[in-house]
């Protein structure tokens, strides 16, 4: 049996099939050049299939950003889908939450993994009610689109919303995504490729193994910090950071309510589970601001 390896995955990118500025084949080429192993193109309301045969790399997994506007609401409602066989038509229900839930359900029904994507977290919506959404295996905790990034600094952060969902008992994993739209001009104001990704541990680079790793939380999210080991057991979490000089690293272990359980410095960190934490997850921060987030281990 093949040994498990880490694969770099983009879960959220647009093309000229919706509001991106390069055609699908060019977007695939961008991610190939950036060293990605797997790419999920997520155009609005359609499953984009680049022309020509499948590339050697990246592996393409079909996706879609299910997008709908509600009458009288200032926000669009977005749900990302990974691993769809066919386009999911957006559903409109009464209110943001009911619409979100209906679209998450439609994605799961179509065989996809649903990810709550960041943009709808903008104003005009009670962000804390997100913890009530069921069935989404993933949620953005970092979205590199300049409009989104870590949340709205005035009111909330995506990571806090994740802790709220986890504290409410949801089994939801954190994703870092590009939400790439702009491949022609690179600047802080543009949504460029290559800023935020997930590293999934798979036995070989196949759609099935990637879907299994995403669905079971065998991955971590990153904006530039790499891990060379990650062991999440029922009684401990330990990790080793790939050093990039001259950066230094600190690791926080967090539990219920986002409480910091302990903080450690250096390229190795570990936490022994005491019981009663609710869950335990790790967040690594480099002295240059890059991060990695591991998935939560449930703890009674
Ligand atoms: Zn998007």
Boltz pocket constraint, residues with backbone or C-beta under 6 A from the ligand:
constraints:
  - pocket:
      binder: B
      contacts: [[A, 12], [A, 14], [A, 42], [A, 65], [A, 179]]
      max_distance: 6.0
